[in-house]
Amino acid sequence: MTDDVHRVHVALGERSYDIEVGAGRLARLGPTLASLGKATHAIVITDANVQEPYALPAAESLSAAEIDVDIISVEPGEESKSVETAAGLWNGMLELGADRQTVVVAVGGGVVGDLAGFVAATFLRGLRFFQVPTTLLAQVDSSVGGKVGVNLPEGKNMVGAFWQPIGVLIDPTVLGSLPDREYRAGLAEVVKYGVILDAEFFSFLEARTDQLNARDPNCLAEVITRCCRLKADVVEADEFERSGHRAILNYGHTFAHAFETLSGYGALLHGEAVAMGMTCAARLAERMRRVDSAFVARQTALLERLGLPVNPPKCDAEAALKVMARDKKVSHGELRFVLPSRLGAVELVGGVDPREVAAVLG
């Protein structure tokens, strides 16, 4: 077999792991997991949309590697990322005889990965966890870095843990069947990496919007690998968000989480909310004279060329600010935002006037 695969190593001491990116890698899940140490039992957590096309082949690959496999499927959508669904999974794993040697394998998008990772982190005080992301957003962002958790009705990702996977396997060919809206939502996180960390990568994306819109597999493999490397660099520097550096990954997310909460989970896809949130963050930075109008226009143009929404949903500014006050970046009651200073560089900024925030929501 030709090993046409890109590898990104995430160096975290004893929690280090590799991300493998390559066409057809889904069929290599069994040997890949077996190579990581003794694995006799795997519980695949997936959702009803992903089960037949991807979770079942994943289970077959595991079984062929002489690993006993069980599959638990949850309902698709953000509503499943809840304490209630997690409790159902804990009970399901108990019934399936999961023990400390069981590996939890997440096959799905960001909701499945976050939920399965949270269940893995908490069941029996921690089980090994492996990620097989099947959406672009999960492949470039949520499957890397070990953030797992569930939502509360009052806010996103308010209950969770840092729980690194033992590996991540990314097969870009699965994106061919992804609904257009889901695919484009993932492109928002791709653009984010260019804005926050890599101006050259941003220019690369501008030059390849046609290939991205056409889901060109070679272009996608290159883009996914670059995003994973950029995120891995940040995670290696600030795994547990203690220095504040990892917060840069939340560019646009303070706005986005408020939009998702106020719209009702599931009304907006996370990537759609992030595209809107990045636009608001750029406009806020312009109002604060951190960037000029050309920066805002360039970011907006790329998002629009990739078919992403940029204007925020209609929402009450006071209600939005109330949700933002629960954001994890709040410090001593003070709102803080990740804002650009130039293309490829952002900072965590405190002391932002709520009136300026309200002004960009209109």
N, C-alpha and C positions, 0 to 999 in steps of 0.2 A: 504493500500500500504506500502511495506517495504521501508524505507528511506535509501537505501544503497548509500549514497552520501558523498563525501568529501567536506568540506567547508574551504575556505581560506578567512579570513577577511582582507580587505585592509583598514587600519585605517588612514583616512585623514580628521579627524574632520567632518565638515558638508558634505564633499564629500566622506565619507566612503561608502564602498559597499562590498558585498559578491560575491565570485566566487564559483559556485557550479559545482562539477565534479561528474558525475555518469551515468551509462548506462541507457538509456531510458529517460534522462532528457528533451530531445527535446519535448516530449509529455506533459511536465509539464510547458512549457513556459507561457501559459495563466495564470494559477494560480500564478506562480512566479511573473510575471509582475503585476498582479492585487494586490498582497500582498504588493507591494512597494508604493502604494498610488493611488490616483484617476487617472485612465487611461481609457479614453473613445474612443480614436482614436490612432491607431498605423500605421505608414508607414514602411513597411518592405522593406529594400533596399537589393538587392541580385544581383547575376549575372545569365546569361543564363544557365550555367552548374549546378548551385545549386538550381535554382528555383523549378524544379519539385520534386527532391528527398527530399529536406529539407525545402525550404522556404514555399512551399504550406502546408506541415504538420504543420509548425510553425504558419502560418496564421490561419489554422483550430483550433489550440489550443487557439490562441488569441480570435478568434471568439466565441468559446465555453465558454470563460470567459466573454462574453458580451462586448468585445472590438471591435469597428468597425475597419476594417483592409483594407488597400490598399497595393499593391505590386508594386514596381518599380524595373525593372531589367536593368542592364547595361551589356555591352559586357565583357566577361571574359578577364583577363590579365592586366598586369601592365600599358598598354596604357590607360586604363580607369581611372587611378589615375591622373587625369588632371583637370586643371581649367575649360576646356570646358565641361567635363562630370559633374563636380560639378554645373556649371551654368545650365545644362540641368535638374539636380535634383532639384535645387532651383525652377526653373520654373514649374517642375512637381508637386512639393509640393504645390506651390501656386495654381495650378489648382485643386488640390485635397482638398483644403480648410484647409490646415494645420494651426493650431493656437498654442498659447503658451502651451496648454495642450497636444498637440500631442507628442507622444513618437516615436523616430526614432529607429527602431530595425534592426541591421545589421546581416544578415544571410549569411555567406560566409567566405572566407579566408581573408588574411591580406589586400589585395587591397580593398575589400568591406568594411572591418572594418575601415580602415584609411579614405577612401572616405566618407562613411556614417557618421563617427564621425565628420569629417570636416564640412560636410553639416549641421549636428545637431548643431555644435558649432557656426555656422555663420548665419543660417536662423532665422529670428526674434531675432537676437542677442543671440540665445542659446536655444535649446530644449533638453529635457531629451533624453537620449541615452542608449540603451541596446545592449549588445554584445552576439551573438550566433556564435562563431567561428566554422568553419567546416573543417579546415585543421589543421594538427598538429602544423605547424609553428604559426598559429594564436592562437591556444589553449595555447601554452606554452609561447608566447612572445607578439605578437602585440596587442592582445585583452586586455592585462593587463597594466595599468599604465597611460592611458589617452592621449597618443601621437596620434594625428590625423593630417592628412594633405594630400597634393597632390604634385606631382612632377612638375618640370619645365624641358624643354628639356635639360637644361644645368646641372641639378643636381637633385638628389632624395630628397624628403621631404623638399624642400626649402620653401614651403608655408604651414603653419599649425598652430596648437594651442595645448594647454594642455586642454583637455576636458574629465573629468572622466565619465565613464558610471555609471548608477545607479545599474548595476548588470551585471554579466557575467555568462552564462549558458553553460557548456561544456559537451557534450555527446560523450564519446570516441567511441561509436559504429559507429558513422558516418564515422570514419576513415577507416572502412572496404571497402568502395567503392572508396577511394581516389587513384588516379593513383600512381603507384610505385614511379615515379620521384618526385611527390609532397610530398608524405609521407616521403621519404628520405630527402628531402630539410628541412623538419621540424626537423629532427633528428640533423641537424647541430646546431640549436639553443639550443637543449637539451644538446648537448656536451658542448656548450659554458658555460652553467651555472656551470657545473662541473669544468671547467678550471678557471673561474673567481671567484667563490665563495665557492666551496664545493668539496674538494679533495675526501671525502668519497663518495659523489654522483658520482664522476667520476669513482671511483672503482666499484660502484654498476652497472654503465652502462657497464663497461668492462666485468663484470661477467654475464651480461644479454643480450649480443648482439643477441643471438639466439632468445630469446623471443621478442626482439624489431624487429628483421627482420621478425618474424612471426606475428607481430602485436597482441601479446597476450594482451587481454583486461584488465586483472588484472594488469599486469606489466605497461601497458600504463596509467591506472588510477593513479597508484602510481607515475609514472614519471611526468605526467602532474601536479598533485597536488604539487609535490616537486618543480617543476620549477616555478609554480605560486607563491608559498610561498617565494622562493628565490627572484623573481622579486618584489613581494609586499614589502619585507623588504627594498629593495633598493629604491623603489618609496616612501615609507613612510619616508625615511631619506632625500630624495632630490627630491621632487615631480616636481619642476620646473627647475631642472638642475642648481641650483644656487651655490651649494657647489662644484660641479664637481664630486661628488660621483656617480651620476647616469650615468655618461659617461662610467663607467666600463661595462655597458650593451652593449656598442658599440665595444666590442672586435672583431677585424677582420673586422669591418664595414667600416673603412676608405678605406681599400683596396677594400672591396666588392662593395661599392657604385661606386668606380671608374670603376671597371670591368663591372658593370651593365650599367653605363652611356656609356662607350666606346663600349660595345658590342651591344648597342641598347636595350631599355627596352623590355623585353620579351624573349630575346635570352637565358639569364641565369635566372633560378629561384633564388629568393633572398637567399634561404638557400644554394644553390649550390655556389653562390658567397661568402657567409659567410664562408663556409668550406674552400674555396680557400684563403679567406682573413685571417682566423685564422692561416692557414699554413704559409702564408707570415709574419704575425705578430710574430709567434713563431720563424721563421727563423731570422727575424730582431732582436728579443730579444736575440737570440743566438749570432748573430754577435756583439751585444752590450754587450755581456757577462753577461746578466741578468739571463739566464737559460743555461743549458747544452744541449748537443745533445740528451741525454736520454729523456728529456722533450719533445723535438720536435718529436722524434721517437714515444713516447707513444701517444701523441695527434694524430699524423698522422695515427698510426695503428688503433686507435679507429674509426676515420673518415672513413678510408678505409674499415674496417670490416662492417661498416654500409652502405657501398655502395656509399659514397660521393666522389666527385672529390676533389683533393687536389692541383693539379698544376694549376697555374693561366693561363688564356687565353693569347695567344700571343697579346701583346699590346706595343705600343711605351711608353717607360718609361717617356719621357718628357710630352707626352699627359696625362699619368696617374697622374703625379705630378701636372699638371695644374688643373685637376679635383679635386684632393685632397686638393688643395689650397682653394677650396670653401667649404670644410668640415666645419660643425658647431663647431668642436673642435678647429679650427684654432684660435689662440689668438695673436693679434698684428702682424699678418702676419706670425706667426711661426707655422709650422706643429707640431701637437701633436698626439701621438698614444697611444692607450691603449695596454700596453705590460705586459706580465707575469713576476713575480719575482720568483714564484714557483707555483706548482699546487694548485689551490684554491685561488690564490692571484694575482691581476693585479693592475697596476697603470697607471695614465695618465702622459705620459712622453713627455716633450718638448725638444727642441734643438736637434732634430734628424737630422743627416746629410742626405740631399736628395740623396747623392751618395750611402749611405747604403740602403735606400729605393729602389732605382733603382736596386741595386744588387740582391734583393730578388724577383724581378719581372721576372727575366730571367729564 
